[in-house]
Amino acid sequence: MGEEGAQRGAATSQVNSTGDDQKKLDVLSDEIFVSVLSEPPLLARIGRATGPAPTRWPGSPRTQLPLSSRPRARRARRALPRPPQALINSGACAVLVSEERDEAIIVPEEKAGRFCVAFDPLDGSSNIDCNVSTGTIFAVYEKKTPGKLGSVADVLRVGSDIVAAGYCMYGAATEMVLCFKGATGVERFTLDPSLGEFCRTHSGVTFPAGGGKKIYSCNEGNSPYWDKPIQDAVADFKVKKYAARYVGSMVSDVHRTILYGGIFLYPADTKSPKGKLRVLYEGFPMALLVEAAGGKASTGMFNGSVQRMLDLVPTTIHERCPVILGSPRDVDLVLSRYN
Ligand code: AFP
């Protein structure tokens, strides 16, 4: 990133809608994401693909997707339309929820489209300054409220209503992973910077058979505050000689979990009874992807019961929830501790 990149990583001296420190790159990513959503092709493709039971990403193996390639990002930064204007011109979106904005963006009726998108434009941004991988996470809903105008009710609904979800990971390569509701396996795309396009590299990706590598991934510094079943389950993993791996960027930790196997946990604790991660743009999209890949996603004990993540119904757009996801082998081990 160099000096300019380091400056973009610098904090804005503000906190975002969920109380986290906000970096300049958080704000820039939010603006780019909203700007990109002003261009209909991606959502139009999703629209074509979301029939009654979408299971496959449409198109050829070399699928062009207009997400944040670097040239595009630079163009967007130079001539960035103000977000409401971009949405007015889109025709694709009815409601947008961003981690970086307190309120949902409701697209004016005359330009409102069919989809609602909740996104964390730059997840893991506390890792920017030390050059550790970050990502973007998003979930797509179909608008359900009658009439043209959307409302927050279009995203405050059960997680299993999501029609598509995905993330981008900004690591050694820029990768994008997507799935549709009902899919078997997730689709992997890698950015080819020479083309400025994402090229599909793997289709129908699932967890390794049998659960894969024995890896548990959590912020163990919080362990004194966890409930006993979580403490006992993590102790079990150690007895079973699991390796600990924790990046602290959810995209990176979940990506590794899907590809290698194991489990990722950010459970509730006595300091944060609702957990840390956000339902709409962290918990739900990752749960849809993990389930599509043949894994499981649970809240652990939350509001008095152990729940499947996608059965939650959020009541506010920036709500948090505990997250326990990964291979069935390992998630079941954790959940068995609640029996
Ligand atoms: P930031 O975007 O503030 O870096 O938060 C990242 C995150 O939401 C998620 O990506 C990580 O899994 C989790 O928080 C890490 O939280 P801890 O720093 O408390 O372990």
Residues whose N, C-alpha, C, O or C-beta is under 5 A from the ligand:
A	BS01	AFP	D20 L122 D123 G124 S125 S126 N127 N219 G248 S249 M250 V251
